[in-house]
Amino acid sequence: MEVNMKVIVLGGGVIGISTAWYLAKSGVDVTVVERQPGPALETSFANAGQISPGYAAPWAAPGIPAKAMKWLFQKHAPLAIRVDGSTYQWEWMARMFANCNPQAYNVNKGRMMRLAEYSRDKIRELKAETGLGFEGREGGTLQLFRSQQQVDAMGKDIEVLKECGVAYEVLDADGCARIEPALKKTKHKLKGGLRLPNDDTGDCQMFTTRLAEMCAGLGVKFLWGKSIDSIQTYGDKVTGVVVEGELLSADHYVIATGSYSREMVKAIGIDIPVYPVKGYSLTVPITNAKGAPVSTVLDETYKIAITRFDNRIRVGGMAELAGFDLSLNPKRRATLEMVVTDLYPDGGDVSRAEFWTGLRPMTPDGTPIIGGTRYSNLSLNTGHGTLGWTMCAGSGKVLADLITGTQPEILVDGLSMQRYAKQGETLVVPMFQPAAAKA
């Protein structure tokens, strides 16, 4: 398919590169602009490694406000709030808490799971068609419960999984050890688990780097190490982007700059509720393969994921609302080390682990923003929060279809900027609906 169109994608993380891939596959002339010297060197660099549609759920859930207050006083809490000096931080939190009700949660989770399931399938399809390797595994995700209260609360999640047609398996402690043999030593600490067998894992940075190489093979041009100065507009169109003093022009433009998307589009009159939620990870060298996880486990108590790569264990999680601070907090490292050694004491050497932090672009309702804006040739692909790796391929394909005038393969209701539009404001880029879309 040949499309006589030139598109500039701003951002070279997993979302930007995935978008570039599907645009290039459609015959579009694509240029990617990225301030880092290569792909996936910020948020996509060392995430938890999960491709987890089954756990595609908004953080804004019933009961979270009360839990958040409790977590603020816990040593190994999954959430911390550091005042960043802006009123926007509090406005964003208020919007998130406003979504912490059953009605909003069900709507948001449905949207997220629809996109996440589709994206996982596109990643598998991409892997099968191209042979793209990223230390991926298709062994599922095992959520571990340390208390009976957590086991009892599992029923609500199972109801949603049933409604969405997601396969699952309820396990006792022995069942958890059967799925993850290295847990035999520590199963006495567990009350049970919930396994989602259709979830995948893999190294997001490796995937993005290799996909970028494949994009180059399709003719995609990359401007690495180039900072974006501004976006130029006239009327209802973007006329170009200024990159280190040089004006670049195209037929269409895509914002895929993660947590920095909000400030970029705010300058041209677009307000998107994206906030940088800071997360941490450890990458631990495996010293005993039999003592390491087989796939991914998610510790429900501490909200930390432990994922197996070929010769490494990735331990990731936690959330800090602290603006754009990228300092490495040793207390967060201590929590990650505590969780992985508590469950897998013989798996790896945490003293040699690489400690990392990154900013996830989070919306208050958890759903990413994919699609058009008030400018007829400007689209957004941002706000994926902790699920950028899970949703990357699906997001890239959906947006590429919208830009090229192709009907997406899934329903796109609720994914666009329209849900945040002011009363009477109309987006000018149409959101096509397929005649027989997947639910």
N, C-alpha and C positions, 0 to 999 in steps of 0.2 A: 504493500500500500504506500503510495507516494502522496505526501501532504505538503503543499507549497506554503510552508510556514516556518518562521524562525522564532524560537523561544529561548529566553534567558532564564535559567533557574538560579536563584540566589540561595546558596547553601549547599555544602558538600558532605552532609551527614547521610545517614541511611535513608532518610526521607527524600532529600534532594537527589541523591544518586538513583534511588528507585524510580522517582518521577522522570529523571533524565532517560533512564533505560526504556521505559514504556513509551515515552514520547519518540525516542529514536527508533524504536521498533515500528512505530507508526509512520516513519518516514520524515519526521520533523527534524529540522536543522537546530541542534541544541548546543547552547553554551552554558557551562556551569561556572559560577563565580564563588570562590571560597577563600576566606581570609587565612585559613591554616595552610601549611605547605603540602597537605595531602588530604585524602578523604577520611572521614570518621575519626577525627582527632579531638572531638569535644564530647558531647553527650553520648555519641555512638561508640566511644572508644572502649569502655570496660564496664558495660552494664551487666545485669545479672545473668544474661545468656538465655533467657526463657522466650520461647515462642508459644505463648499460653493463651489461646482463645478461651479456654474454660475458666480462666481467672481474669478475663476482661471485664472488670467491674469498676464502677466509679468509687473513688475514695469517699465521696460524699454519699454516705449510707446512713440509714437510721441508727441512732445510737452513737455515732461518731463524736458529736459535740461533747457528750459526757465522758467518753473514752479519752478524748483529747485532753480534757482537764486532768484526768488521772495520770496520763502519760507524762505530763509536764513535770511530775514529781518522782518519776521512776528513773533509776540509774541506767537501765538498758532499754529505755523506751524507744518505740519506733518513730516517734514524732517529737520534734523540738521546734520552738518558735523563738527567733532572735529578731528583735525589732530592727527593721532596716531604715527607719527614718522617713518612710513614705506613708501617706494616707492610703495609697493604692493597696498596700499590703493588707490593711484592715478591710478595705472595701472588697477585695478579692475573697478574703476569708468569710466575710458576711454572705457573699454570693454562694460560696461553697456550702456553708451551713444551711442556707435556704434550700439547697438541694437534698438535704439529709432527711428526706421523708419517703415513705414507701412508694408513693406515686411517681415522684421524680426519679427515684432510684430504679424502678422497673423500666421506665422509658429510656433512661440513659444506658442502663445495662444492655437492654435489647439492641440499641443502636451500636454499642461497642462490640458486642458479641457477633453481630451480623458482619461488621467490617473485619473483625479479627479472624473469624472462621474462614472468610473469603481470602484474607491475606495469607493465612497459613497454607491454604491450598495453592495459592499462586507461588509461594516460595517453593513448595514441593514440586510444582510444575516446572518452575525455572530450573531447579536442581536437576530434574529428570531430563529436560531438553538440552541443557548446556553442560552438564557435568560439574557445575559449580560446587566446589567443596569449601566448607567452613567449619569443619569439626562438628558437623551436625549429627544429632541423634533423634530418633523418633520413639523414645521410650516413655513418654508421658511425664506428668507432674504428680508428685505425691505430697499432699498437704498433711502436715503432721500436727496432731492435737496433743497437748500436754495435760489438759484438764478435762474433766467430765462436762464441765460447762461448755467448753468448745465443741465437744462431741454432740451435746444436746442442741446447740445452735446450728449445727450442720444442716438440719432439716430444711431451713429456709433456703439455703443455697441449692439443695437438691431439688426443691420445687422449681427454681428458676432453670436449673440444668434440664429438667424434664420438659419444661415448656419450650426450651430452645433446642431440644433434641440432641443434647450433648451427652455422650457416653460417660459413665462414671462407675466407680467401684468403691463401696464402703468397706473399710478394713479395720480389724482390731490390731493390737500391737504385734501379734505374730504375723498377721497378714502384711503389715508394713515391712517387717524383716524379710518376708518372702520376696517382696518386690525389690527391696533394697537390702541385700544380704549383709552389708557392713553394719546395718542397724541392729544386728543380733546382740551385740555387746551393750547397746544402750536402749533396747526396746522397753526396759523396765521404767524408763522415764516417760513413756508414751501411753496415752489412753486409746489411741486409734488414729485413723487417717482417712482421707478422701482422695482417691486416685482418678486422674483424668487421663486415660490412655492415649488420647489423640493429640496431646500437646507435644511440641518438639523443643529442641534446644540447639544452641550453636553460638559461635563467636561472631558477634555482630560486626565488629571492626574488620575481621577477616572477610566476611561476606561483602561488606561495602567496598573494601579495597579491590577485591577481585571483580566485583560487578562494575566498578569504575573502569577497570582495564577492559572489560567487555564492552562498555559504553564507548570507549575510545576506538575500539574496533569497528563500531558502527558509525564513526565519524563525529562523536561528541567532542567538543572542544572544552578544555579545562583551563581556567585562569586561577591557578593556585597561588596562595599567599597574597591575594589582592583584597583590600578592604573596600567596602561599599560606602561611598560618601553620602549619597542621597538618591532619592527617586524623583524624577522630573515628571510633572503632569501638565496637561492642558485640557480644560473642559472635562469630559468623562473618560479621557484616555491617559495612559502612561506614555510619555514620549521618549523615555530613556532612563538609564541608571548611570550615575556618575561613579566610576570605579577608579580611585586614586587619580582624580583629575580628568579622566577621559570619559566622554559620553558614549555609552554603548546603547544601541537601539535594536529593537526586535518587534515582531508582531504581537507577542504575548510575553508576560512576565509571571514568574512563580516565586512566591515568598516561602522558603523552606529553611529559615534561619533559627528554628527552635525557640529558645527562651528570649532571643533578641528580636523576634518578629514584631512584638508589640511596639517597641520604640521605633522600629523601622517604618511601620505603616502609620503610626501616630502622627508622624511629621506630614503626612498627606491626608490627614483628616479621617483616618479609619481607627476605630477603637476596638481592639479585641482583648478579651479578658484572659490573657495568658500570663502566668506567673512562674518564675523559676523555682522549682522545688528541688532542693539539693539532695543528692543521694551519694552513697559511698559503696566502694567494693574493695575486696581483696582478691588477688589472683595468686593462688597457693600452688607451688610445685608439688606434684604427687610423689610421695615416697613409698607408698604401699598401695598398689592398685586394688588389692582385695579389701582394703580398709577405706576406700573412697566410694562416693556415690556412683550409681550406674547412670542415672539421668539427672533429674532435678527434684529436690525436696524443698518444700516451703514450710518454714517453722511459723505456725500461726501465732504463737505467743509473741515473738519478736519481729514478725513480718519480714523475715530474712530468707532469701532463696540461696540454695547451695546447688551449683550446677557442675556437672562433669564435662570437661573437654577431654581431648586425647591424653595429655600429660599434665593437665592443670585442673584445679578446682576454682571456680569463680564463686565468691560469696558476696552477695549484694543486697542492698535494701536501705531502709530508714528514710526519713524525710525531715528536712530542715527548711523552715520558711525563714530565710535570712537574706533575701535579695540576691545579688550577684556575687556574694562572697564565695571564693573558691579555695579558701584555706583548708588544710587537712587537720581535722580535729582528732587528736589522739584518743579521746574518749570513744569516738565512733569506731576506731580501729579495735579498741578493746572489746566492744560489743560484738563485732564481726568475728574476732578471734574466739571469744567465749562461745558463741553459738556453734561454730564449725567444729571446735575441739570437743564440745559437749556431746555432739551427735556422732562425729567421726574422729575420735581421738587418734587413730592410727593412719589416717588417710594422707596427710601432707604436713609439710614443715611451715608453720605459720611465721616463724622467725625470718624466713626468706620471702615472704609474700610481698607483692607490690600493692601499695595502698593508693587508692584513686578516688577522686570525687568529680561529679558532674552535675549539671543543672538540667532537670527535666521540664519541658514546657507544658505546664498543666493548665487546663481550663477548669472553672468551678464545677462543671457538670461531668467532667471526666472524658467527654467525647471530643475528638479532634475537630478542627475546623478545616474542611476540604471543599474548595469550590470558589465561586466568584465573589467579587466585591462591588463597590459602587463604581469602580472603573471597569470599563468593558473588556479590557485586555490585561487585567491583573487578577491572579488567583492566589489562594492561600492553601498551604499544606503544612499545618503546624498544630501545636496544642495536644500532642499525643501522650504527654505525661510519661508514665513508666512503661508505656506500651508501644513505643516507636518501633522497636525491633519486631514485636508481634504484628503490628499493623502496616509495616513499611510497604510491602509489595502490593497489598490491596489498595492502600492509599495512593500509591504512585499510578497504578493502573486505572483507578476510578478517575483521578484528575486528568490523566492523559486522554482518557475517553471523552471527558467533558470538554477539554480544550479543542480536540480534533472533531467534535461534533458526532462522536460515536455514542450509542446508547450503552451506559454501564451495565455490567452483568449482575449487579445487585441494586437493590433500592438505595437511593441516596437521601431519603427523607431524614431530616434532622442532623445532617453532617455539615451543612454549609453555614456561612455567616448569617444566614437569614434568621436563625433562631435568636440572634443577638441584635438584629436590625431594629432601629427605632421605628416607632409607629409611622406608617406611610412611606418608609424608605424601601425602595425596590432594588434588588440586585439585577444587574443587566446581563450577566452571563447565565444562560438557561441551565437548569439542572435536568438533564434528560432522564426519562424513566423508561426502563425496558418493558416490552410487552409482557414478557414472562420472566421476571426477575426471581432470583433465589430469595427466599424469606430470610 
